[in-house]
Amino acid sequence: MNLFSSIGDFFFFFIRSLFVPWHLKTTRDRIVYQIYNIGIGSLPIIVVIAVFTGLVSTVQTSYQIIGTVPRYILGSTLARMVMIELGPILTALMVSGRCASSMAAEIGTMRITEQIDALETMAINPYRFLNLPRIIGTFVSLPLLTVIAEFVAIACGAAYAHYFLEIPFDVFNYGITHYFFARDFFAGLVKSVFFAFVIAASGCYFGFTVQGGAKEVGKAATLAVVTASILILVLDFLIALVIFG
């Protein structure tokens, strides 16, 4: 019963934060700041992760298929692997680790220092002021970061295949374009949209519901990352069932 109650509270919190009345003019600056903080702030680590994702995937895929199938298959296999699964999942998990924890810590600190109570006293809706910009910022940033990660991973895979496996760029590119399906690309984007909502909702929810002191803020940050990561994997499975099942 407690589990279902917690799930219901989490879902209601997300709905209340997302559909709270707001005006773009008064919320725009905070949304832009969150897009910058989440998107630009996460870009360096996303690029690093994408580089090695592309390299490792190329090495392991080539080990399994080179000599048994035409070499252009390496391009198609890597591209589809990155677009469908590795790009969205790894990007979401990295953003979750970086941003969900910081959201929970920031909002949790505001809760225990009674700053959220002060906002309510001044007739400022904390759901609109604190949660909505973070949800929209993550919603905008994560799909863009996912696309960048996919491009970097595939480009690094192509470079490794060219310089170390002696597979020309045109052969590698032929594999990508010949077996490209728009569904694969858009499936990754759909996943990233749902992942974005999960990351932002987890960070805001556990920060908003903190009670106690600094120790509880730390626990909230940990719970936000763990919950977001689990929900990302669950959603990944459910979306895969719907799109590819």
KEFIMAR-361875 format. One record per residue: z, y, x of N, C-alpha, C in turn; residue number from 1. Coordinates in pm, 1 decimal, m for minus. Atoms other than C-alpha are relative to their C-alpha. Last residue first. Layout:
// KEFIMAR-361875
ATOM     n.c3     n.c2     n.c1    ca.c3    ca.c2    ca.c1     c.c3     c.c2     c.c1 lumkol
ATOM        Z        Y        X        Z        Y        X        Z        Y        X    NUM
...
END
This chain:
// KEFIMAR-361875
ATOM     n.c3     n.c2     n.c1    ca.c3    ca.c2    ca.c1     c.c3     c.c2     c.c1 lumkol
ATOM    m38.7    127.6     57.9  m2994.1   m535.6    775.8   m102.3    m54.1    m99.8    245
ATOM     73.2    110.8    m63.3  m3158.2   m265.6    985.9     28.6   m136.1    m62.5    244
ATOM    131.8    m38.1    m50.5  m3071.6     55.6    802.7    m79.7   m120.0     48.7    243
ATOM     80.7    m69.5    101.6  m2780.9    m49.1    577.9   m142.9     23.3     48.3    242
ATOM     26.6     90.6    111.7  m2632.3   m309.6    810.0    m93.6     64.6   m102.6    241
ATOM     98.8     97.2    m46.9  m2669.0    m78.9   1109.8    m35.9    m98.1   m109.7    240
ATOM    129.8    m68.4      4.0  m2487.9    193.7    913.8   m111.5    m92.9     46.9    239
ATOM     39.9    m17.6    139.9  m2198.8    m44.5    845.2   m136.6     67.5    m10.5    238
ATOM     34.5    127.7     61.0  m2171.9   m162.1   1206.4    m52.7     18.9   m142.3    237
ATOM    118.3     48.5    m70.0  m2181.4    186.7   1354.4    m48.1   m130.8    m59.8    236
ATOM    116.3    m65.5     60.2  m1937.8    302.9   1089.0   m129.7    m45.1     65.6    235
ATOM     15.2     54.5    135.5  m1683.4     46.3   1207.3   m123.3     59.5    m68.0    234
ATOM     52.4    136.4    m12.1  m1740.1    139.8   1572.3    m20.3    m64.7   m137.4    233
ATOM    136.4     m8.0    m52.7  m1699.9    510.5   1501.4    m62.2   m138.7      8.5    232
ATOM     87.2    m32.9    112.8  m1396.0    442.3   1283.2   m145.4     12.7     44.2    231
ATOM     10.8    117.5     87.0  m1225.0    265.8   1573.2    m96.3     27.1   m115.1    230
ATOM     76.3    102.8    m71.2  m1301.6    549.9   1814.6    m19.2   m124.8    m85.7    229
ATOM    141.2    m38.9     m2.2  m1189.6    818.5   1567.6    m84.6   m108.4     66.3    228
ATOM     55.3     11.2    135.9   m862.1    637.9   1502.1   m147.8     32.8     m2.2    227
ATOM      5.6    141.8     35.2   m786.4    588.7   1871.9    m64.0    m18.3   m137.4    226
ATOM    105.4     64.5    m79.2   m876.9    947.5   1961.3    m15.7   m146.4    m39.4    225
ATOM    129.4    m57.6     38.5   m674.8   1101.7   1678.4   m113.8    m68.6     73.3    224
ATOM     42.6     60.4    126.3   m382.4    865.9   1734.7   m136.2     51.7    m43.5    223
ATOM     37.7    138.7    m26.6   m357.0    976.9   2097.8    m52.7    m68.4   m125.4    222
ATOM    124.3     m4.1    m78.2   m362.7   1346.0   2006.6    m49.8   m141.1     30.1    221
ATOM    108.9    m36.5     91.0   m103.9   1285.8   1734.1   m133.2      2.9     72.3    220
ATOM     33.6    117.8     79.3    122.5   1101.0   1977.0   m117.0     28.5    m93.8    219
ATOM     67.3     95.5    m87.8    108.0   1395.0   2216.4    m40.9   m126.0    m73.6    218
ATOM    133.6    m56.3    m23.2    191.8   1635.1   1934.9    m80.6    m92.3     90.3    217
ATOM     82.4     37.2    114.9    479.7   1407.0   1834.1   m141.0     56.6     12.6    216
ATOM     28.9    142.7    m11.1    630.5   1438.6   2182.0    m92.0    m45.2   m113.3    215
ATOM    110.7     18.9    m93.7    600.9   1818.4   2167.1    m39.2   m147.4     11.9    214
ATOM     14.4    m86.5   m116.2    815.7   1844.4   1856.6   m117.2    m37.5     87.3    213
ATOM    m88.8     24.0   m113.9    866.1   1712.6   1506.4    m24.1     98.6    111.6    212
ATOM   m135.7    m41.2     32.9    609.9   1671.7   1230.9     89.0    m32.0    118.6    211
ATOM   m105.7     18.1    m99.8    237.0   1656.4   1290.9    133.8     49.7    m56.0    210
ATOM   m112.7     73.7     57.8     21.9   1635.8    977.3    112.4    m26.4     99.2    209
ATOM    m51.5    m69.0    117.6   m230.5   1905.8   1068.5    127.0    m66.3    m52.9    208
ATOM    m65.3   m123.0    m41.2   m286.7   1768.3   1418.3     69.3     69.1   m116.4    207
ATOM   m121.3     36.7    m72.7   m348.1   1416.6   1288.6     70.4    121.7     57.5    206
ATOM    m99.2     65.6     86.3   m588.2   1545.3   1024.8    128.9    m29.5     75.7    205
ATOM    m66.4    m97.1     87.1   m776.1   1794.0   1242.4    112.5    m64.2    m80.1    204
ATOM    m70.7    m99.8    m79.5   m859.2   1550.1   1520.7     79.0     97.2    m85.5    203
ATOM   m113.7     64.0    m65.8   m943.2   1266.7   1284.6     81.7    101.6     79.3    202
ATOM   m102.1     27.9    100.7  m1161.1   1485.1   1059.7    123.7    m62.9     62.9    201
ATOM    m64.8   m124.8     40.5  m1351.5   1626.1   1356.3    112.4    m25.2    m99.5    200
ATOM    m69.0    m60.3   m114.7  m1427.0   1287.4   1510.8     77.8    123.8    m42.1    199
ATOM   m117.0     82.6    m31.3  m1509.0   1117.4   1179.0     81.2     62.7    112.7    198
ATOM    m99.9    m22.6    102.9  m1740.6   1398.7   1068.3    128.3    m77.2     30.3    197
ATOM    m51.3   m136.0    m14.9  m1926.8   1386.0   1397.5    109.2     28.8   m102.0    196
ATOM    m98.9      0.5   m107.5  m1961.0   1007.1   1383.0     64.3    138.7     16.5    195
ATOM   m121.5     61.9     52.1  m2132.4   1037.2   1045.8    110.0     m2.9    105.8    194
ATOM    m52.0    m88.2    104.7  m2384.9   1282.3   1187.8    129.8    m55.8    m57.1    193
ATOM    m70.7   m110.7    m64.3  m2426.9   1079.0   1508.0     57.3     97.4   m101.7    192
ATOM   m128.4     44.1    m53.2  m2510.8    766.0   1309.8     79.4    117.4     57.0    191
ATOM    m86.2     23.5    116.9  m2780.1    945.2   1115.3    138.7    m44.8     45.7    190
ATOM    m44.1   m130.6     48.6  m2924.9   1073.6   1442.4     92.3    m13.9   m120.5    189
ATOM    m97.2    m55.0    m93.6  m2934.3    724.3   1591.6     52.7    134.8    m44.4    188
ATOM   m122.2     78.7     17.8  m3103.0    587.5   1280.8    109.2     50.1     93.4    187
ATOM    m78.5    m62.2    106.5  m3350.7    874.4   1304.7    125.8    m78.7    m31.6    186
ATOM    m48.7   m131.6    m41.9  m3475.5    754.6   1642.2     90.8     60.3   m106.4    185
ATOM    m94.7     18.4   m109.2  m3503.5    387.6   1548.2     62.7    132.9     40.8    184
ATOM   m127.9     46.5     54.3  m3661.1    465.6   1210.6    104.0    m16.2    109.3    183
ATOM    m79.6   m117.3     37.0  m3932.2    668.7   1382.1    136.6    m40.7    m53.4    182
ATOM    m13.3     m5.4    144.5  m4054.2    349.2   1543.6     91.2    117.1    m34.2    181
ATOM    m89.3   m101.0     57.6  m4183.7    353.1   1900.6     m3.4     m6.6   m151.6    180
ATOM    m98.4     66.3     85.6  m4330.6     26.7   2025.9     98.8     99.2    m60.8    179
ATOM     65.2    107.8     73.4  m4652.3    165.4   2171.7     95.1    m67.3    m98.2    178
ATOM     80.6    m51.6    110.5  m4492.3    496.6   2267.8    m61.1   m111.9    m85.1    177
ATOM    m79.0    m83.0     91.4  m4208.9    355.5   2478.1    m81.8     38.7   m122.2    176
ATOM    m96.1     84.9     70.5  m4407.2     69.4   2633.5     82.0     78.8   m101.0    175
ATOM     75.6     78.2     96.7  m4692.1    304.3   2718.0     93.7    m90.0    m80.8    174
ATOM     19.4    m83.5    118.2  m4442.8    539.8   2881.5    m80.0    m72.6   m108.1    173
ATOM   m130.2    m11.8     65.6  m4335.6    267.1   3123.4    m13.0     78.7   m130.1    172
ATOM    m28.9    132.8     54.4  m4698.2    190.5   3207.0    132.2      2.6    m76.7    171
ATOM     87.2     19.3    116.3  m4779.3    560.6   3245.1     20.9   m136.7    m63.9    170
ATOM    m47.5    m74.2    115.9  m4473.7    614.6   3465.2    m86.3    m25.6   m123.4    169
ATOM     49.4   m137.8     14.2  m4582.3    341.2   3703.3     51.7     66.0   m127.1    168
ATOM     63.3     m6.4    131.6  m4358.6     32.7   3741.1    m45.1    143.5    m22.2    167
ATOM    145.5    m19.3    m14.0  m4284.2    m11.8   4110.8    m72.2    m15.2   m134.5    166
ATOM     61.2    119.9     55.4  m3934.7   m149.3   4044.2   m152.3      4.7      3.5    165
ATOM    m64.7    119.1    m53.0  m3749.7     96.5   4267.4    m62.3   m129.7    m51.0    164
ATOM    m24.9     m6.1   m143.3  m3936.1    426.5   4238.3     57.5   m129.1     58.7    163
ATOM    115.9    m43.1    m79.7  m4104.7    389.4   3900.3     27.2    m15.3    150.3    162
ATOM    106.2    101.2     10.8  m3840.8    180.8   3720.6   m118.4     35.4     89.3    161
ATOM    m42.3    117.9    m75.8  m3565.4    411.2   3849.5   m109.2   m107.6     m1.3    160
ATOM      3.7    m33.1   m142.9  m3751.8    719.3   3730.2     40.2   m119.4     85.4    159
ATOM    140.3     m4.3    m42.2  m3820.8    564.2   3389.3    m11.6     29.4    149.4    158
ATOM     48.7    137.2     m3.2  m3454.2    473.8   3346.9   m144.2     m7.0     47.2    157
ATOM    m56.2     61.5   m121.4  m3353.1    825.5   3445.9    m43.8   m145.3     11.6    156
ATOM     66.1    m59.1   m116.6  m3591.0    969.5   3185.2     51.6    m62.4    129.8    155
ATOM    134.7     57.9     m9.0  m3465.9    725.9   2919.4    m73.7     53.7    122.5    154
ATOM    m11.8    142.6    m31.5  m3101.6    816.9   2984.1   m137.3    m63.7     17.3    153
ATOM    m41.2     14.2   m140.2  m3172.4   1192.3   2998.2      4.6   m147.5     40.0    152
ATOM    109.6    m45.0    m85.6  m3368.6   1189.1   2671.4     33.8    m21.2    148.1    151
ATOM    108.3     98.4      8.5  m3107.3    979.2   2492.5   m115.1     37.5     92.3    150
ATOM    m42.0    121.4    m71.0  m2822.2   1198.8   2614.6   m109.9   m105.0     m0.4    149
ATOM      3.9    m29.2   m143.2  m3003.4   1515.5   2505.2     36.2   m124.2     81.2    148
ATOM    141.6     m9.5    m37.6  m3067.9   1368.6   2159.4    m13.9     26.3    150.0    147
ATOM     56.0    135.2      3.8  m2703.0   1264.6   2128.3   m145.5     m0.4     43.3    146
ATOM    m44.0     68.9   m121.1  m2578.3   1605.7   2240.6    m57.3   m141.4      6.8    145
ATOM     73.5    m60.3   m111.8  m2789.9   1765.6   1968.0     38.8    m66.5    132.1    144
ATOM    139.8     46.6      0.6  m2656.8   1520.3   1707.6    m82.2     57.6    115.1    143
ATOM     13.3    141.5    m38.6  m2297.9   1591.9   1825.9   m143.1    m52.5     m9.9    142
ATOM      7.0     30.0   m142.9  m2313.7   1971.6   1830.3    m33.3   m145.4     29.9    141
ATOM    117.7    m58.7    m64.2  m2399.3   2066.3   1472.7    m16.8    m53.0    142.3    140
ATOM    118.7     44.2     73.6  m2155.5   1832.6   1295.2   m128.5     52.8     63.9    139
ATOM     27.7    137.0    m44.4  m1891.9   1897.7   1562.7   m126.1    m53.1    m65.2    138
ATOM     35.7     m3.1   m142.2  m1910.5   2271.7   1502.8    m32.3   m137.4     54.2    137
ATOM    139.1    m45.4     m9.2  m1916.8   2221.4   1125.1    m45.5      2.4    145.5    136
ATOM     85.5    101.3     61.9  m1599.3   2010.6   1135.4   m146.5     40.6     12.7    135
ATOM      5.3    115.7    m88.9  m1427.6   2241.7   1384.7    m90.1   m109.5    m56.6    134
ATOM     82.2    m30.6   m118.8  m1514.9   2553.6   1187.2    m12.3   m118.6     95.4    133
ATOM    143.0    m11.5     29.9  m1385.8   2387.8    865.1    m84.4     35.7    121.8    132
ATOM     71.7    127.6      8.5  m1051.5   2274.8   1002.7   m150.1     16.0    m15.4    131
ATOM    m16.2     91.2   m113.1   m874.5   2584.7   1132.5    m95.2   m119.5     m5.1    130
ATOM    m13.5    m70.1   m127.6   m952.5   2888.0    914.8     m1.6    m95.0    119.3    129
ATOM    120.3    m76.0    m30.7  m1088.0   2712.0    607.9      6.0     57.9    140.8    128
ATOM    110.5     96.8      1.4   m820.3   2445.6    592.9   m131.9     69.2     35.5    127
ATOM     10.4     65.9   m131.5   m563.5   2703.2    703.8   m110.7   m105.2      5.4    126
ATOM      7.2    143.8     21.8   m636.6   2920.8    394.5    m15.1    m71.7    134.3    125
ATOM    116.5     52.8    m70.5   m526.1   3270.9    488.3      1.2   m151.2    m15.4    124
ATOM    104.3     35.9     97.4   m288.3   3419.3    228.8   m130.8    m39.2     67.7    123
ATOM     95.2   m111.8      2.9    m77.2   3587.2    500.9   m118.6    m26.5    m93.4    122
ATOM    m74.8   m116.7     45.5    207.0   3344.7    425.9    m90.8    121.9    m11.6    121
ATOM    m14.9     12.8    144.8    m40.8   3058.2    456.0     75.3    118.5    m58.4    120
ATOM    131.1    m21.8     60.8   m138.3   3175.5    802.4      9.2     m6.3   m151.9    119
ATOM     24.8   m143.9     m3.1    229.4   3204.4    898.1   m135.9     34.2    m61.1    118
ATOM    m78.9    m59.1    108.9    290.8   2847.8    784.9    m22.6    150.5     m6.6    117
ATOM     73.5     33.7    121.6      5.2   2740.9   1012.4     73.3     54.6   m121.5    116
ATOM    112.2    m93.7     11.7    171.4   2930.3   1299.0    m83.7    m28.2   m124.8    115
ATOM      3.5    m67.9    129.4    494.9   2741.7   1237.6   m110.5    106.2    m10.9    114
ATOM    m45.2   m137.1    m28.4    539.6   2644.1   1603.8    m12.5     89.7   m122.4    113
ATOM   m141.8      5.4    m35.6    527.8   2274.8   1501.4     54.4    138.2     37.2    112
ATOM    m86.4     47.9    108.7    204.9   2324.2   1308.8    146.7      7.2     38.7    111
ATOM    m11.7   m106.4     99.7     29.2   2543.0   1566.5     91.8    m41.8   m114.9    110
ATOM    m85.8   m102.2    m59.0    104.6   2283.3   1832.3     19.9    116.3    m96.6    109
ATOM   m137.0     49.9      2.7    m40.8   2016.0   1606.2     98.6     99.5     58.3    108
ATOM    m49.6    m20.2    136.7   m354.0   2225.0   1553.5    143.5    m49.3    m12.1    107
ATOM     m0.1   m142.8     35.2   m414.5   2256.2   1926.3     61.4     23.1   m138.1    106
ATOM   m102.6    m68.8    m78.4   m310.8   1899.8   2015.7      9.4    147.9    m38.5    105
ATOM   m131.7     42.3     47.3   m508.1   1738.6   1732.5    110.9     74.0     74.2    104
ATOM    m20.1    m53.7    135.3   m818.0   1941.9   1815.1    138.9    m34.2    m51.0    103
ATOM    m30.5   m142.4    m13.4   m779.7   1864.0   2186.9     20.3     66.6   m136.6    102
ATOM   m134.7    m17.2    m54.7   m752.6   1491.3   2118.4     37.3    147.8     10.4    101
ATOM    m95.5     36.9    105.1  m1055.2   1487.3   1889.8    143.4     20.8     48.8    100
ATOM    m18.1   m102.2    104.1  m1253.1   1689.1   2146.3    101.0    m37.7   m108.0     99
ATOM    m19.2   m137.4    m46.5  m1257.8   1503.9   2478.5     45.5     94.3   m110.4     98
ATOM   m105.5     m7.0    m99.8  m1202.9   1143.2   2381.5     29.4    141.6     44.6     97
ATOM   m127.5     32.8     63.9  m1406.7   1181.1   2065.5    115.3     13.0     98.8     96
ATOM    m39.8   m121.8     71.5  m1685.9   1357.0   2252.7    132.6    m22.7    m71.6     95
ATOM    m38.6   m100.3    m99.7  m1699.0   1062.4   2493.7     44.7    129.4    m66.6     94
ATOM   m127.3     40.1    m59.3  m1693.2    807.2   2211.6     47.4    100.8    104.3     93
ATOM   m108.9    m19.7     96.1  m1961.9    991.2   2016.9    135.2    m35.4     60.9     92
ATOM    m20.3   m143.6     17.9  m2192.9   1017.5   2317.1    117.0     26.1    m93.0     91
ATOM    m66.1    m51.0   m119.6  m2143.8    651.1   2403.2     25.2    149.6    m10.5     90
ATOM   m134.9     54.0    m16.6  m2218.8    539.2   2046.8     71.5     62.4    119.5     89
ATOM    m96.7    m47.7    100.0  m2514.7    766.2   1968.8    143.5    m45.5     26.5     88
ATOM     m8.3   m145.5      6.1  m2701.3    706.3   2296.0    102.1     49.1   m100.2     87
ATOM    m75.9    m53.2   m112.1  m2618.2    338.3   2342.1     15.7    151.6     m6.2     86
ATOM   m140.5     36.0    m21.2  m2714.7    214.8   1996.9     69.7     80.0    109.5     85
ATOM    m70.3     63.3    111.5  m3044.7    292.1   1829.8    149.6     m8.2     24.7     84
ATOM      8.7    m78.1    124.6  m3198.6    546.8   2063.8     84.6    m59.2   m111.8     83
ATOM    m67.7   m128.8    m14.3  m3077.5    390.1   2390.7      0.0     75.8   m132.8     82
ATOM   m142.2     24.5    m23.8  m3167.0     31.2   2304.7     78.7    130.4      2.9     81
ATOM    m57.5     40.3    128.1  m3500.0    138.6   2156.7    150.4    m25.2     13.0     80
ATOM      4.4   m111.3     95.1  m3591.5    333.1   2468.1     66.2    m36.8   m132.2     79
ATOM    m97.9   m101.9    m36.7  m3476.5     62.8   2710.6      5.4    110.1   m105.4     78
ATOM   m134.4     55.2     17.6  m3663.4   m214.2   2533.1    106.8    103.8     29.6     77
ATOM    m30.5      9.5    142.7  m3982.8    m12.0   2494.5    141.5    m50.3    m24.0     76
ATOM     m7.8   m132.8     60.2  m3987.9     91.3   2858.6     39.5     m5.2   m146.2     75
ATOM   m123.0    m63.1    m48.0  m3907.0   m256.7   2991.2     18.1    137.5    m62.9     74
ATOM   m106.8     34.4     94.7  m4178.5   m403.9   2769.1    132.5     62.1     43.3     73
ATOM    m19.8   m114.1     89.8  m4428.7   m215.0   2985.4    109.0    m26.9   m104.0     72
ATOM    m95.2    m97.0    m52.5  m4374.6   m479.4   3253.6     23.0    117.9    m92.7     71
ATOM     67.2   m114.4    m63.1  m4538.4   m758.0   3056.6     98.5    111.1     36.5     70
ATOM     78.1    m75.6     99.0  m4298.2  m1046.6   2983.7    m72.1    112.7     73.1     69
ATOM     18.1     85.6    118.3  m4133.3  m1322.0   3191.5    m83.8     67.1   m107.5     68
ATOM     52.7    130.0    m39.6  m4146.4  m1177.6   3542.2    m22.5    m94.0   m116.1     67
ATOM    108.9    m10.8    m96.7  m3924.0   m881.6   3461.1    m40.7   m139.3     47.4     66
ATOM    133.7     15.4     57.1  m3722.0   m961.9   3147.6   m113.7      5.0    101.4     65
ATOM     17.6    102.9    101.0  m3358.1  m1027.5   3236.6   m145.7    m23.2    m40.0     64
ATOM    m45.1    129.8    m52.6  m3320.7   m841.7   3565.8    m30.1   m113.8    m98.3     63
ATOM    105.5     49.3    m89.3  m3529.3   m555.0   3427.9     36.5   m136.5     57.2     62
ATOM    112.6     44.7     82.3  m3284.3   m516.9   3141.0   m111.2    m56.7     86.6     61
ATOM    m35.2    125.8     66.8  m2984.5   m508.6   3373.9   m114.0    m53.7    m86.0     60
ATOM    m25.1    106.7    m97.5  m3130.4   m251.2   3611.4     24.3   m133.4    m71.3     59
ATOM    127.9     37.7    m61.0  m3276.8    m37.2   3334.2     17.2   m115.1     98.0     58
ATOM     78.1     72.6    100.7  m2954.6    m36.0   3133.5   m133.1    m47.1     57.5     57
ATOM    m57.5    133.8     16.3  m2753.5     56.6   3443.8    m82.1    m82.1    m99.5     56
ATOM     18.3     78.2   m122.9  m2982.5    347.8   3528.7     50.1   m143.0    m17.2     55
ATOM    140.9     31.7    m20.1  m3010.4    484.5   3175.5    m23.1    m87.9    121.3     54
ATOM     37.7     91.9    107.5  m2637.1    460.6   3113.7   m144.8    m41.9     14.8     53
ATOM    m37.1    134.8    m42.4  m2577.1    612.8   3456.0    m23.7   m103.4   m108.9     52
ATOM     70.9     37.4   m122.4  m2771.7    925.9   3371.4     31.3   m144.5     37.8     51
ATOM    136.6     38.8     35.3  m2640.8    938.9   3013.7    m78.8    m44.5    122.7     50
ATOM     m4.9    131.2     65.3  m2275.5    938.0   3127.3   m141.2    m49.9    m30.1     49
ATOM    m39.6     98.1   m102.2  m2342.4   1224.6   3367.3      1.3   m140.4    m58.0     48
ATOM    115.1     18.9    m89.2  m2533.4   1418.7   3100.8     32.3   m103.9    107.2     47
ATOM     99.5     77.9     74.7  m2254.8   1367.5   2845.9   m121.5    m28.3     88.3     46
ATOM    m43.1    140.4     m2.3  m1994.2   1480.4   3100.7    m98.5    m88.6    m76.2     45
ATOM      1.7     59.4   m135.2  m2183.5   1804.6   3165.5     38.8   m147.9      1.4     44
ATOM    131.1     31.5    m55.4  m2264.5   1870.8   2796.1      4.3    m61.0    139.5     43
ATOM     14.4    144.8    m20.2  m1914.0   1842.8   2650.1   m128.3    m36.2     74.0     42
ATOM   m111.6     51.8    m77.9  m1826.8   2211.0   2689.8    m12.0   m148.2     31.3     41
ATOM     20.0    m38.9   m140.0  m2171.3   2320.7   2576.3    110.5    m57.2     88.0     40
ATOM    133.8     32.9    m49.0  m2143.2   2125.4   2251.6    m18.6     29.3    147.3     39
ATOM     27.2    143.2     13.9  m1772.5   2114.8   2164.6   m133.4    m37.1     64.4     38
ATOM   m106.7     78.5    m61.4  m1665.2   2456.0   2294.6    m31.6   m149.1     m1.5     37
ATOM      2.4    m19.8   m144.9  m1995.1   2630.1   2218.4    101.5    m90.8     68.9     36
ATOM    125.7     58.6    m47.3  m2021.6   2481.8   1870.4     m9.5     11.5    152.0     35
ATOM    m18.0    144.8     m0.8  m1652.4   2560.9   1817.4   m127.4    m70.6     45.7     34
ATOM    m90.3     35.7   m110.7  m1703.3   2923.6   1920.7     17.7   m151.2      9.6     33
ATOM     75.8    m13.5   m125.4  m2006.7   2956.6   1694.1     87.2    m38.8    119.1     32
ATOM     94.6    112.0     m5.1  m1803.9   2822.4   1401.1    m78.3      2.8    130.5     31
ATOM    m78.2    118.7    m34.4  m1518.3   3065.4   1474.3    m89.1   m124.2      6.6     30
ATOM    m42.5     m9.0   m140.0  m1760.4   3357.3   1485.5     78.2   m123.8     43.0     29
ATOM    108.3     21.4    m96.0  m1933.9   3255.0   1163.1     49.0     m2.3    144.2     28
ATOM    m26.7    124.6    m73.1  m1622.9   3219.2    944.9    m96.8    m21.2    115.8     27
ATOM   m137.0      1.0    m50.9  m1599.0   3568.8    796.0     30.8   m121.4     86.1     26
ATOM    m27.1   m121.8    m75.8  m1972.2   3624.8    754.1    138.3     m2.4     62.9     25
ATOM     54.8      8.8   m134.8  m2041.9   3264.6    654.7     39.0    121.0     84.5     24
ATOM    113.7    m90.2    m13.3  m1810.2   3282.3    356.0    m46.0     m0.7    145.3     23
ATOM      9.4    m77.2   m123.0  m1569.9   3006.3    258.1   m125.2     87.2     m3.6     22
ATOM     83.9   m120.6     14.2  m1441.6   2803.0    m35.4     m0.8     82.2    129.5     21
ATOM    m81.8   m117.4     27.7  m1294.5   2468.5     85.8    m91.2    122.5    m14.3     20
ATOM     47.3    m70.8    118.2  m1546.7   2188.7     60.5     90.3    116.0    m40.5     19
ATOM    144.2    m22.5     m2.6  m1514.0   2044.1    409.1    m46.4     88.8   m114.8     18
ATOM     38.4    m85.8   m112.6  m1138.2   2079.0    454.5   m147.3     36.7     m4.7     17
ATOM    m58.8   m132.2     20.3  m1052.5   1947.1    107.8    m40.3     96.1    111.7     16
ATOM     71.5    m64.2    110.3  m1294.0   1656.4    146.9     51.6    141.7    m21.3     15
ATOM    134.7    m32.7    m45.4  m1151.2   1567.3    488.2    m78.4     73.9   m108.4     14
ATOM    m11.2   m109.3    m96.7   m791.7   1586.8    367.3   m138.2     44.9     46.6     13
ATOM    m23.4   m121.7     77.1   m876.9   1372.9     64.3      8.9    121.4     90.9     12
ATOM    123.7    m34.3     69.7  m1027.8   1106.3    289.4     15.0    130.0    m78.7     11
ATOM     99.2    m39.9   m100.2   m727.9   1103.6    523.7   m129.0     45.9    m67.7     10
ATOM    m39.7   m132.1    m50.6   m479.9   1097.5    236.4   m102.3     53.6     99.0      9
ATOM     24.3    m98.7    104.7   m667.9    810.0     72.8     35.0    141.0     43.7      8
ATOM    145.1    m16.5      7.3   m675.8    613.6    396.4    m36.0    104.3   m104.6      7
ATOM     40.6    m77.8   m118.1   m303.5    674.8    441.1   m150.2     24.8      0.2      6
ATOM    m45.5   m137.3     20.1   m231.1    558.7     84.9    m42.8     89.2    115.5      5
ATOM     92.1    m61.4     95.2   m445.5    250.2    135.5     38.7    144.8    m28.1      4
ATOM    130.7    m12.4    m63.8   m248.8    163.3    448.8    m98.7     70.2    m92.5      3
ATOM     m4.8   m114.4    m89.4     85.7    238.1    284.1   m134.5     23.2     67.3      2
ATOM      0.0   m120.7     83.3      0.0      0.0      0.0      0.0    125.4     86.6      1
END
